[in-house]
């Protein structure tokens, strides 16, 4: 048995798609354990680019079992579109299974998401307005509708009828927005049901049986540690648990099943949406880094805010995830920058702190304490081993390991599958 959890160690968008794809080749089963279609993984296969939102990255390898687990909130419309897009490009999607315990996103969830975000005004969180938060709210309130309910149409219709009334009242009385027609939703979801019925399964049983049989299982997280509902920069977070512990809850496996936790770390820092960002680079320098790293959202196309590497948040990520290794991505983007900066601590009200504060107000007041390192000018995109990297590049990696206290296992020097340096195999 080998179970590896892959998590984002920053604010998401760390390049998890490439690393998931790389590890998926070595896995037997790939499990997406939380989030929804607000997440996106970009994977390069040769010169072809694939943008995945719900389907686990392992789908690009024939013969892999790919599971959308119970911790995911599933938008059938998005999933069907994604499956059609993959089929149109010759990708076999018959290995996909959807947990019957996963919760559904309904049209009113998207409507509530947009209305609530607009209502927040200056305090908006920066959601993708895809209904993720409201779907998780229904799940927590015990009024959610699960994928398995699609297989019992009478039960689905009864639950939906109740929820549409409640959602329409909220939209009309609080947000002054139009409501939704029950019959139209039923007709739309009847089509999705026929399409998805063969894929619905007991996801918990599938994953645990694979582990019992000694198969290699990769648990794929969406977003990142700093967007975790509990451990992130609350309230500027997602509505689920991207951290490693979320894999246990979101896939229905015990913590004793997990062997390794790999944190994906971008060689610099980015985030999307609102919220404090101590090492953010503004102005032309930040714009240049954004263009060089092509930092635009896979799902929304929104430009990402860019900044220097922040090891305060990485130490926090190492603790809450129990990281056993780091997959370092986009190292090639730093080529030509001189000097390089690494945030090693925060200065808060005159005091130096190594810790990541829970208070959003405190984090907004934190100023980064930087350490400068010399950069490199050499092109590293063709490097096949650590020895092929320039000395200053290797020093940057070594300093990252020292500051975070976790060894680097993988290094991405470009977006393609073959642009990966392996220092230690995850499986």
N, C-alpha and C positions, 0 to 999 in steps of 0.2 A: 504493500500500500504506500502511495505517495500522494499527499494532499498539499497543494501549494496555494496560498492566497496572494493575489496580486492587488495591491492598493495604491492609490495616488497619495503621495506624501505631502502635497502642497494644496493649492486651491483647485485641483483638477487640471485638465488639459496638459498633463505632464508628458504625453506621448504614450499612454497606456496601450493604445491600439497596436502600435508596433511591437511592444514587448509582449502583449497578450498573444499576438499572432506568432511571434517567435517561439514562445513557450507552448502554444497550442499544438505545434507540430510534434512536440515530444509527449503531449498528453493524450489520454484516451477519451476523456470527458472534459468539456468546458462548461462551466456553470456561471451564469450571470445572476448575482444574488440580491441586487437592490437597484433602486432608481427607476427611471422610465425613459421615455423618448426625449427627455431634456438633455440626455447625455449623448455623446457621439464619439466613436472611435474611427480614426482614419488609418487605413492600412494600405501600404504600397506592395503590390505583387508584380515584380518586374517594373514595367512602366504604367501598369494599371493602378488606379486609385479607387479604393472602396471606402464608402462612408457608411458605417454601421451605427444604428441607434438602439435597437432592441435585440437583434440577433447576436449571439455570442461570436467572437472573432474566429473561433474554431471552425465555423461553417465553411471557411475557405479551403479547408483540408478535407478531401473526401474520406468518408468512413468514420468521422468523429461524431460522438454523441454530444449534442449541444442542448443545454437545458436553460430555459427561462424559469427561474425558481420563484418560490412563493413570496420572496421579499420585493419582487418587482411589481410596479403598477403598470398594467399593460393597456396600451391604446390599440385596439384591433385594427383601426383604420391605418395607423402608421405601420403596424406589423405586416399587414397584407400588401401595402405599397412596397415595403422593403423586400418582402419575399418575391414579389413580381419583378422588382428591379434586379434582384440577384439571379432569378431564373432567366431573365432576358439577357444576362451576361454569361450564361452557361454554368452557373453555380448550382450544384445539387443541394437542395435544402431538406431532403427527406430525413436527415439526421436530427432535425430540430424537434424538441418536445417542450411543451408548456405546462408548468405545474398547475393542477386544478385548484391549488390554494392561492395562486396569484390573484391580486385584485384588479378589476377592470377600471379603465378610465372611460367615462361616458361624456357625451357632448356638453352636459351642464357643468362638468368639472372644468372644462376649458373656459366656458363662459364666466364661471365664478372666479377663476384664476385671473382673467383679464380685468374683470370688474373690481376685484379686491386690490389688484396692483395699482390700478388707476386711482382708486379711492385713497390709497396711502399718500399720494402726492409726493412731496419732497422726501418722505420717509420710505419710498418704494424700495423693495428688496432687490429687484432686478431679475425677476423670474422669467422663464421662457414662455409663460402663458400657455403651457401645454396641458394644464390640468393636473400636474403632479401633486402639488400641495393639497388641493381639495380632495383628491382621491385618497391620500394618506389620512386626511382628516376624517373622512367617512370610515376608513378602516379602523382608526382608533376609536371613533364613536360607535363602532359596531353596527353601522348601517351600510357598510360597503357591500358591493356585489362582486363575487369571485368568478374566476374563469369557469370553475366547475358548475356554476349556476346556469351557464349556457346550455348544459346538457340536460337540464330540467326546465323546459321552457315555461311551464306553469309557475314554477318558483321564481324564475327570472322576471317574468311579467309582473308578478305580485310585488316583488322588491322594487322593481323599477318604477312602478306606478306610485308607490309611496315616496320614493326619493325625488321624482320629478315634481311632485306637489311642493315638497319642502324647498327644493332648489328654486323653483319658479317664484315662490313667496320671497325668498331671500333676494333674488335678482330684482323683483319688482319693488318691494317695500324698502329695501336698504340701498340698492345701487341704481334704482330707476332704469333697469335694463329689461328687455323682452325675455320671455321664458321659452321653454322648449315643448314641442308636441310629442306626447307619449307614443302615438302610433307611428310617427316618422322614425323615432329611435328604434322601436321594435322592428320595423321593416328593415332598417339599415343593419341592425345587429343580427337579424335572422340570416342575412347574407354572410356576415363574418362567421357565424356559428357553423354553417355548412362548410366553409373554407377551412376553418381551424379545428373542427371536430377530430380529425385523424391525428392531430398533434397533441391533444390534451391528454395528460397522464398524471400519475401520482409521482410528482417530482421528488418528493422526500424519499420515497422508496427507491426510485431510480438511482439517485446519488449515493445513498447508503449501500445499496446492493453493489454498486461499482467499487466502493471502498472496501467492502467485505471480500470482494473477488480479487483484491490486490491491484486494481487498475489505477492509473495515474490520473488524478483529478485536479484541474485548475479552476480555482474560484476567481472570477473576474469581477472586480468592483468598478463602479462608475463614479464620476466626480472625484473628490479628494478628501483627505483628512480634515482640512480646514473648512470644509463644507459639511462636515458631519453634524447632525442635529444636536448632539451633546458636546462633542469635543472641538467643534469649529467656532468660527467668529459669529456666534449667535447675536442677532437674528438673521444675519446675512449668510444663511446656510441653506442646504437642501432639506428635504423633508424625510430623509431616511438615514441609514447608518453605513456610510462608505468604508468605515474602518474595518479591520480584520475581524473583530467580534461580530460585525454585521453579517459575515459569511455564515456563521453558525446559525444565527436567527433566520437569516434570509434564505437559507437552503435546507434548514432542518437537520443539521449535523452537530454532534457534540464537539466541544473544544479539544477533546483528546484525539480527535481525528486529524487535526491540523499538524503538519510537520514543519512547514516553513512559511514565512511571511516576507514577501519581497515588496519593498516600497519603490515606486517609480518616482524618480527625482529629476526634474528638468534642471539643466546646468545653470539656469537663472530662474527667476520667479515670474509667474503671471497670475492674473485673476480676472474674472469677468464680473461685471455688475458692480454694485455699490459696496461700501465697507472699507475699513482701514487697511492700509497696505504700506507698512513702514519703509520698505526698501524700494518703493516705486520710483522709477525714473520718468520725469516729465519733460516736456519740450522736445526739441529735435532729436536728442539722444534716445529718448524712449521711443519716438517714432521710427528711428533707424533700426533699433532692436526689433521692433514689431514687424517691420518689413523684411528684415533679414531672416527672422524666424518664422515668417508667414503666420503670425499670431492672430488668426481670425477664427471664430467659433465654428466647429464642424456642424452644429445643429442650426445656429442662428446667423452665422456670418459676422457676428458682432466683433469689433476690434477688441483684443485683450489688452489690459493694462500690463505693462512690463516693468521689471525691476531686477536688481541684483539678487544673487543667491542669498537666502535668509536661513541661517543654520539654527536660529532660535526656534522657528516653526518646525524645522526638521528634527530637532531633538524632541520636541513635543510629539511629533508623528512617530518617532522611534519608540517612545514610551507607550503611547496609547495603542499602538499596533503590535508591539513586540517584534519589531523588524529584525529579521535574521540576515537580510542582505538588501543592497540597493541596486536598482537598475537605473543607470545614469543616462539621460537622453539629451539630444540636441546639443551635444558638446561642440559640434562643428559650427554652431551659430556664433560661438564666442570668438572664433578665429578673426584676427585683425583688430580686436578691441584692446585698447591699451590706456591705462592699466585696468586690470580686473579687480572688482571689489566683492568681498564676501561679508555679509552682515553676521557678526559674531555674538552680539549682545544688544540690549536696548538701554537707552538712557531715559529714565522716567523720573521727572521732578528732581533732577540732579543726582540721582542714584543709578548705578549700573546694575542691570539685572540680566541673568542668563535664562530666566524663565519666561514662558509665554503666558500672559495674563488672561484670565477669564473675562474680565470687564472690558466691554467694547470701548467705553469712555477712556479707560486707562490705555488701551492699545492705540487709540487715536492720538494720545499725547506722547507715545513712545517715539524716540528718535533712534535710528540705527547706529550702532557702533561698527565701523568698517575696518577691515583689514585689507590692504592692497597687495596684489600679487602681479608679477609681470605676465603679460599675455604672450601669445604666439602668433606668428604670421603664416606659418606653413599650412597648406591644405591637408586636413586629416581625414577627409572623406574616403580615402582608399586604404586607411590603416586596417591591418588584419590582426594585429596583436598589440598589447600594451607597449611593447618595445618600439613599435612603429610610431608612437606618438612623440611629439616634441617634449623636451625636458620640462618646460614650463607647464605644458598641458598635464603631464604626469604629476607635477607638484601640486597643481590645482586639485586633481583627484585625491591625492594623498592628504591634502589639507582638509578637504571635505570629510574624508573618513575620520580624521582626528577630531574634528569639531563635533561630528554627529555621533561618533562611537559605533558605527556600523560599517562593515566592509562593502565595497562595491563589487558586485558579481557580474554585471553586464554593463557594457558601454555602447551606446548608439552613436555612431559618427555620421549618420545620414538616415533618410527615411526608408530605404530599401531593406529587405530581409537580410541581404548579404553584408550590409553595413553595420555589423554587430560584432563587438569583441567580447568573447566569453572568458571570464576569469574563473568562474565556478558555475557548474551546471546546477540549475534549480531542481531538477528531478534526479 
